[in-house]
C-alpha cells in the first residue's frame, strides 16, 4: 500500500494523470493503465521503455 503523500505526487508516466490505488496496483484515472507495486515500490515505466 502506497502512502497518501506519495500517491498525491505520483502521476501516470504516459499521460501525467492522477492515479488510484487498488488491490496492490496503481491505476491511471485517464488511460486505465495498471502499474504493479512490488515490495512497496510502484513499477511505473513508460510504455516505450
PDB file with SEQRES, HELIX, SHEET and CRYST1 records, atoms N, CA, C and O in Angstrom:
SEQRES   1 A   49  UNK UNK UNK UNK UNK UNK UNK UNK UNK UNK UNK UNK UNK          
SEQRES   2 A   49  UNK UNK UNK UNK UNK UNK UNK UNK UNK UNK UNK UNK UNK          
SEQRES   3 A   49  UNK UNK UNK UNK UNK UNK UNK UNK UNK UNK UNK UNK UNK          
SEQRES   4 A   49  UNK UNK UNK UNK UNK UNK UNK UNK UNK UNK                      
HELIX    1 AA1 UNK A    4  UNK A    9  1                                   6    
SHEET    1 AA1 4 UNK A  19  UNK A  22  0                                        
SHEET    2 AA1 4 UNK A  25  UNK A  28 -1                                        
SHEET    3 AA1 4 UNK A  34  UNK A  38 -1                                        
SHEET    4 AA1 4 UNK A  41  UNK A  42 -1                                        
CRYST1    1.000    1.000    1.000  90.00  90.00  90.00 P 1           1          
ATOM      1  N   UNK A   1       0.834  -1.184   0.000  1.00  0.00           N  
ATOM      2  CA  UNK A   1       0.000   0.000   0.000  1.00  0.00           C  
ATOM      3  C   UNK A   1       0.881   1.251   0.000  1.00  0.00           C  
ATOM      4  O   UNK A   1       1.821   1.356   0.788  1.00  0.00           O  
ATOM      5  N   UNK A   2       0.578   2.173  -0.866  1.00  0.00           N  
ATOM      6  CA  UNK A   2       1.344   3.408  -1.009  1.00  0.00           C  
ATOM      7  C   UNK A   2       0.763   4.470  -0.067  1.00  0.00           C  
ATOM      8  O   UNK A   2      -0.455   4.614   0.038  1.00  0.00           O  
ATOM      9  N   UNK A   3       1.631   5.201   0.606  1.00  0.00           N  
ATOM     10  CA  UNK A   3       1.177   6.280   1.484  1.00  0.00           C  
ATOM     11  C   UNK A   3       0.498   7.378   0.667  1.00  0.00           C  
ATOM     12  O   UNK A   3       0.866   7.631  -0.480  1.00  0.00           O  
ATOM     13  N   UNK A   4      -0.495   8.022   1.273  1.00  0.00           N  
ATOM     14  CA  UNK A   4      -1.256   9.067   0.583  1.00  0.00           C  
ATOM     15  C   UNK A   4      -0.359  10.194   0.086  1.00  0.00           C  
ATOM     16  O   UNK A   4      -0.576  10.715  -1.007  1.00  0.00           O  
ATOM     17  N   UNK A   5       0.642  10.576   0.869  1.00  0.00           N  
ATOM     18  CA  UNK A   5       1.545  11.664   0.471  1.00  0.00           C  
ATOM     19  C   UNK A   5       2.285  11.324  -0.819  1.00  0.00           C  
ATOM     20  O   UNK A   5       2.470  12.187  -1.677  1.00  0.00           O  
ATOM     21  N   UNK A   6       2.707  10.071  -0.957  1.00  0.00           N  
ATOM     22  CA  UNK A   6       3.394   9.646  -2.175  1.00  0.00           C  
ATOM     23  C   UNK A   6       2.410   9.548  -3.336  1.00  0.00           C  
ATOM     24  O   UNK A   6       2.718   9.971  -4.451  1.00  0.00           O  
ATOM     25  N   UNK A   7       1.235   8.995  -3.080  1.00  0.00           N  
ATOM     26  CA  UNK A   7       0.228   8.856  -4.129  1.00  0.00           C  
ATOM     27  C   UNK A   7      -0.169  10.225  -4.688  1.00  0.00           C  
ATOM     28  O   UNK A   7      -0.476  10.348  -5.874  1.00  0.00           O  
ATOM     29  N   UNK A   8      -0.163  11.247  -3.836  1.00  0.00           N  
ATOM     30  CA  UNK A   8      -0.533  12.597  -4.273  1.00  0.00           C  
ATOM     31  C   UNK A   8       0.464  13.188  -5.270  1.00  0.00           C  
ATOM     32  O   UNK A   8       0.086  14.047  -6.067  1.00  0.00           O  
ATOM     33  N   UNK A   9       1.715  12.757  -5.249  1.00  0.00           N  
ATOM     34  CA  UNK A   9       2.714  13.324  -6.163  1.00  0.00           C  
ATOM     35  C   UNK A   9       2.997  12.423  -7.365  1.00  0.00           C  
ATOM     36  O   UNK A   9       3.617  12.869  -8.330  1.00  0.00           O  
ATOM     37  N   UNK A  10       2.560  11.179  -7.323  1.00  0.00           N  
ATOM     38  CA  UNK A  10       2.776  10.282  -8.457  1.00  0.00           C  
ATOM     39  C   UNK A  10       1.780  10.579  -9.573  1.00  0.00           C  
ATOM     40  O   UNK A  10       0.650  10.993  -9.313  1.00  0.00           O  
ATOM     41  N   UNK A  11       2.206  10.364 -10.814  1.00  0.00           N  
ATOM     42  CA  UNK A  11       1.343  10.545 -11.979  1.00  0.00           C  
ATOM     43  C   UNK A  11       1.692   9.476 -13.009  1.00  0.00           C  
ATOM     44  O   UNK A  11       2.796   8.932 -13.006  1.00  0.00           O  
ATOM     45  N   UNK A  12       0.753   9.188 -13.876  1.00  0.00           N  
ATOM     46  CA  UNK A  12       0.981   8.234 -14.960  1.00  0.00           C  
ATOM     47  C   UNK A  12       2.140   8.730 -15.823  1.00  0.00           C  
ATOM     48  O   UNK A  12       2.140   9.894 -16.222  1.00  0.00           O  
ATOM     49  N   UNK A  13       3.124   7.887 -16.122  1.00  0.00           N  
ATOM     50  CA  UNK A  13       4.262   8.337 -16.932  1.00  0.00           C  
ATOM     51  C   UNK A  13       3.886   8.608 -18.388  1.00  0.00           C  
ATOM     52  O   UNK A  13       4.637   9.269 -19.105  1.00  0.00           O  
ATOM     53  N   UNK A  14       2.742   8.108 -18.827  1.00  0.00           N  
ATOM     54  CA  UNK A  14       2.346   8.289 -20.226  1.00  0.00           C  
ATOM     55  C   UNK A  14       1.520   9.550 -20.455  1.00  0.00           C  
ATOM     56  O   UNK A  14       1.786  10.306 -21.390  1.00  0.00           O  
ATOM     57  N   UNK A  15       0.508   9.782 -19.596  1.00  0.00           N  
ATOM     58  CA  UNK A  15      -0.358  10.945 -19.835  1.00  0.00           C  
ATOM     59  C   UNK A  15      -0.415  11.927 -18.657  1.00  0.00           C  
ATOM     60  O   UNK A  15      -1.188  12.885 -18.681  1.00  0.00           O  
ATOM     61  N   UNK A  16       0.397  11.687 -17.639  1.00  0.00           N  
ATOM     62  CA  UNK A  16       0.546  12.574 -16.472  1.00  0.00           C  
ATOM     63  C   UNK A  16      -0.740  12.734 -15.654  1.00  0.00           C  
ATOM     64  O   UNK A  16      -0.891  13.725 -14.939  1.00  0.00           O  
ATOM     65  N   UNK A  17      -1.656  11.786 -15.748  1.00  0.00           N  
ATOM     66  CA  UNK A  17      -2.910  11.840 -14.994  1.00  0.00           C  
ATOM     67  C   UNK A  17      -2.739  11.280 -13.590  1.00  0.00           C  
ATOM     68  O   UNK A  17      -1.753  10.607 -13.290  1.00  0.00           O  
ATOM     69  N   UNK A  18      -3.720  11.570 -12.732  1.00  0.00           N  
ATOM     70  CA  UNK A  18      -3.710  11.068 -11.362  1.00  0.00           C  
ATOM     71  C   UNK A  18      -3.902   9.555 -11.349  1.00  0.00           C  
ATOM     72  O   UNK A  18      -4.398   8.961 -12.306  1.00  0.00           O  
ATOM     73  N   UNK A  19      -3.492   8.948 -10.228  1.00  0.00           N  
ATOM     74  CA  UNK A  19      -3.585   7.505 -10.070  1.00  0.00           C  
ATOM     75  C   UNK A  19      -4.503   7.147  -8.908  1.00  0.00           C  
ATOM     76  O   UNK A  19      -4.571   7.864  -7.909  1.00  0.00           O  
ATOM     77  N   UNK A  20      -5.209   6.025  -9.055  1.00  0.00           N  
ATOM     78  CA  UNK A  20      -5.976   5.424  -7.970  1.00  0.00           C  
ATOM     79  C   UNK A  20      -5.222   4.197  -7.502  1.00  0.00           C  
ATOM     80  O   UNK A  20      -4.437   3.617  -8.252  1.00  0.00           O  
ATOM     81  N   UNK A  21      -5.457   3.806  -6.275  1.00  0.00           N  
ATOM     82  CA  UNK A  21      -4.808   2.619  -5.713  1.00  0.00           C  
ATOM     83  C   UNK A  21      -5.858   1.563  -5.430  1.00  0.00           C  
ATOM     84  O   UNK A  21      -6.921   1.860  -4.885  1.00  0.00           O  
ATOM     85  N   UNK A  22      -5.554   0.328  -5.804  1.00  0.00           N  
ATOM     86  CA  UNK A  22      -6.483  -0.751  -5.519  1.00  0.00           C  
ATOM     87  C   UNK A  22      -5.859  -2.108  -5.741  1.00  0.00           C  
ATOM     88  O   UNK A  22      -5.187  -2.326  -6.749  1.00  0.00           O  
ATOM     89  N   UNK A  23      -6.075  -3.029  -4.807  1.00  0.00           N  
ATOM     90  CA  UNK A  23      -5.611  -4.415  -4.923  1.00  0.00           C  
ATOM     91  C   UNK A  23      -4.119  -4.532  -5.225  1.00  0.00           C  
ATOM     92  O   UNK A  23      -3.716  -5.349  -6.053  1.00  0.00           O  
ATOM     93  N   UNK A  24      -3.300  -3.721  -4.562  1.00  0.00           N  
ATOM     94  CA  UNK A  24      -1.855  -3.801  -4.762  1.00  0.00           C  
ATOM     95  C   UNK A  24      -1.386  -3.267  -6.094  1.00  0.00           C  
ATOM     96  O   UNK A  24      -0.304  -3.625  -6.559  1.00  0.00           O  
ATOM     97  N   UNK A  25      -2.185  -2.410  -6.721  1.00  0.00           N  
ATOM     98  CA  UNK A  25      -1.838  -1.837  -8.015  1.00  0.00           C  
ATOM     99  C   UNK A  25      -2.179  -0.361  -8.019  1.00  0.00           C  
ATOM    100  O   UNK A  25      -2.990   0.103  -7.217  1.00  0.00           O  
ATOM    101  N   UNK A  26      -1.557   0.374  -8.925  1.00  0.00           N  
ATOM    102  CA  UNK A  26      -1.926   1.758  -9.190  1.00  0.00           C  
ATOM    103  C   UNK A  26      -2.585   1.781 -10.562  1.00  0.00           C  
ATOM    104  O   UNK A  26      -2.111   1.131 -11.494  1.00  0.00           O  
ATOM    105  N   UNK A  27      -3.677   2.529 -10.687  1.00  0.00           N  
ATOM    106  CA  UNK A  27      -4.442   2.570 -11.925  1.00  0.00           C  
ATOM    107  C   UNK A  27      -4.594   4.027 -12.356  1.00  0.00           C  
ATOM    108  O   UNK A  27      -5.040   4.869 -11.577  1.00  0.00           O  
ATOM    109  N   UNK A  28      -4.223   4.314 -13.598  1.00  0.00           N  
ATOM    110  CA  UNK A  28      -4.358   5.660 -14.144  1.00  0.00           C  
ATOM    111  C   UNK A  28      -5.843   5.979 -14.314  1.00  0.00           C  
ATOM    112  O   UNK A  28      -6.600   5.184 -14.870  1.00  0.00           O  
ATOM    113  N   UNK A  29      -6.248   7.154 -13.826  1.00  0.00           N  
ATOM    114  CA  UNK A  29      -7.649   7.558 -13.917  1.00  0.00           C  
ATOM    115  C   UNK A  29      -8.074   7.846 -15.353  1.00  0.00           C  
ATOM    116  O   UNK A  29      -9.250   7.708 -15.688  1.00  0.00           O  
ATOM    117  N   UNK A  30      -7.125   8.247 -16.207  1.00  0.00           N  
ATOM    118  CA  UNK A  30      -7.471   8.626 -17.585  1.00  0.00           C  
ATOM    119  C   UNK A  30      -7.353   7.449 -18.568  1.00  0.00           C  
ATOM    120  O   UNK A  30      -8.330   7.091 -19.226  1.00  0.00           O  
ATOM    121  N   UNK A  31      -6.167   6.857 -18.665  1.00  0.00           N  
ATOM    122  CA  UNK A  31      -5.951   5.806 -19.670  1.00  0.00           C  
ATOM    123  C   UNK A  31      -6.197   4.395 -19.135  1.00  0.00           C  
ATOM    124  O   UNK A  31      -6.194   3.430 -19.899  1.00  0.00           O  
ATOM    125  N   UNK A  32      -6.412   4.274 -17.809  1.00  0.00           N  
ATOM    126  CA  UNK A  32      -6.711   2.994 -17.151  1.00  0.00           C  
ATOM    127  C   UNK A  32      -5.549   2.009 -17.158  1.00  0.00           C  
ATOM    128  O   UNK A  32      -5.742   0.819 -16.911  1.00  0.00           O  
ATOM    129  N   UNK A  33      -4.350   2.495 -17.438  1.00  0.00           N  
ATOM    130  CA  UNK A  33      -3.168   1.629 -17.398  1.00  0.00           C  
ATOM    131  C   UNK A  33      -2.902   1.207 -15.951  1.00  0.00           C  
ATOM    132  O   UNK A  33      -3.078   2.000 -15.026  1.00  0.00           O  
ATOM    133  N   UNK A  34      -2.481  -0.037 -15.763  1.00  0.00           N  
ATOM    134  CA  UNK A  34      -2.268  -0.600 -14.434  1.00  0.00           C  
ATOM    135  C   UNK A  34      -0.765  -0.757 -14.187  1.00  0.00           C  
ATOM    136  O   UNK A  34      -0.030  -1.251 -15.043  1.00  0.00           O  
ATOM    137  N   UNK A  35      -0.320  -0.324 -12.991  1.00  0.00           N  
ATOM    138  CA  UNK A  35       1.077  -0.428 -12.586  1.00  0.00           C  
ATOM    139  C   UNK A  35       1.162  -1.291 -11.335  1.00  0.00           C  
ATOM    140  O   UNK A  35       0.445  -1.047 -10.364  1.00  0.00           O  
ATOM    141  N   UNK A  36       2.032  -2.298 -11.347  1.00  0.00           N  
ATOM    142  CA  UNK A  36       2.220  -3.171 -10.191  1.00  0.00           C  
ATOM    143  C   UNK A  36       2.971  -2.442  -9.089  1.00  0.00           C  
ATOM    144  O   UNK A  36       3.735  -1.509  -9.339  1.00  0.00           O  
ATOM    145  N   UNK A  37       2.732  -2.895  -7.857  1.00  0.00           N  
ATOM    146  CA  UNK A  37       3.502  -2.430  -6.702  1.00  0.00           C  
ATOM    147  C   UNK A  37       4.226  -3.648  -6.152  1.00  0.00           C  
ATOM    148  O   UNK A  37       3.589  -4.599  -5.699  1.00  0.00           O  
ATOM    149  N   UNK A  38       5.555  -3.624  -6.189  1.00  0.00           N  
ATOM    150  CA  UNK A  38       6.369  -4.744  -5.714  1.00  0.00           C  
ATOM    151  C   UNK A  38       7.171  -4.312  -4.497  1.00  0.00           C  
ATOM    152  O   UNK A  38       7.968  -3.376  -4.569  1.00  0.00           O  
ATOM    153  N   UNK A  39       6.960  -4.986  -3.394  1.00  0.00           N  
ATOM    154  CA  UNK A  39       7.649  -4.669  -2.135  1.00  0.00           C  
ATOM    155  C   UNK A  39       7.490  -3.200  -1.753  1.00  0.00           C  
ATOM    156  O   UNK A  39       8.425  -2.580  -1.245  1.00  0.00           O  
ATOM    157  N   UNK A  40       6.295  -2.644  -2.001  1.00  0.00           N  
ATOM    158  CA  UNK A  40       6.013  -1.260  -1.648  1.00  0.00           C  
ATOM    159  C   UNK A  40       6.517  -0.237  -2.647  1.00  0.00           C  
ATOM    160  O   UNK A  40       6.405   0.964  -2.405  1.00  0.00           O  
ATOM    161  N   UNK A  41       7.078  -0.691  -3.777  1.00  0.00           N  
ATOM    162  CA  UNK A  41       7.637   0.210  -4.788  1.00  0.00           C  
ATOM    163  C   UNK A  41       6.801   0.119  -6.064  1.00  0.00           C  
ATOM    164  O   UNK A  41       6.680  -0.958  -6.648  1.00  0.00           O  
ATOM    165  N   UNK A  42       6.223   1.238  -6.501  1.00  0.00           N  
ATOM    166  CA  UNK A  42       5.441   1.201  -7.745  1.00  0.00           C  
ATOM    167  C   UNK A  42       6.362   1.054  -8.962  1.00  0.00           C  
ATOM    168  O   UNK A  42       7.361   1.763  -9.083  1.00  0.00           O  
ATOM    169  N   UNK A  43       6.020   0.148  -9.839  1.00  0.00           N  
ATOM    170  CA  UNK A  43       6.769  -0.070 -11.080  1.00  0.00           C  
ATOM    171  C   UNK A  43       6.040   0.710 -12.178  1.00  0.00           C  
ATOM    172  O   UNK A  43       5.019   0.266 -12.703  1.00  0.00           O  
ATOM    173  N   UNK A  44       6.587   1.873 -12.508  1.00  0.00           N  
ATOM    174  CA  UNK A  44       5.877   2.801 -13.389  1.00  0.00           C  
ATOM    175  C   UNK A  44       6.713   3.204 -14.602  1.00  0.00           C  
ATOM    176  O   UNK A  44       6.977   4.389 -14.806  1.00  0.00           O  
ATOM    177  N   UNK A  45       7.116   2.259 -15.382  1.00  0.00           N  
ATOM    178  CA  UNK A  45       7.895   2.559 -16.583  1.00  0.00           C  
ATOM    179  C   UNK A  45       6.955   2.998 -17.706  1.00  0.00           C  
ATOM    180  O   UNK A  45       5.856   2.460 -17.835  1.00  0.00           O  
ATOM    181  N   UNK A  46       7.378   3.972 -18.522  1.00  0.00           N  
ATOM    182  CA  UNK A  46       6.547   4.371 -19.660  1.00  0.00           C  
ATOM    183  C   UNK A  46       6.432   3.225 -20.665  1.00  0.00           C  
ATOM    184  O   UNK A  46       7.269   2.324 -20.684  1.00  0.00           O  
ATOM    185  N   UNK A  47       5.395   3.266 -21.494  1.00  0.00           N  
ATOM    186  CA  UNK A  47       5.161   2.205 -22.474  1.00  0.00           C  
ATOM    187  C   UNK A  47       6.353   1.995 -23.412  1.00  0.00           C  
ATOM    188  O   UNK A  47       6.646   0.861 -23.792  1.00  0.00           O  
ATOM    189  N   UNK A  48       7.034   3.068 -23.784  1.00  0.00           N  
ATOM    190  CA  UNK A  48       8.128   2.984 -24.750  1.00  0.00           C  
ATOM    191  C   UNK A  48       9.435   2.502 -24.163  1.00  0.00           C  
ATOM    192  O   UNK A  48      10.427   2.400 -24.884  1.00  0.00           O  
ATOM    193  N   UNK A  49       9.467   2.202 -22.872  1.00  0.00           N  
ATOM    194  CA  UNK A  49      10.713   1.816 -22.225  1.00  0.00           C  
ATOM    195  C   UNK A  49      11.046   0.389 -22.538  1.00  0.00           C  
ATOM    196  O   UNK A  49      12.068  -0.121 -22.079  1.00  0.00           O  
TER     197      UNK A  49                                                      
END                                                                             
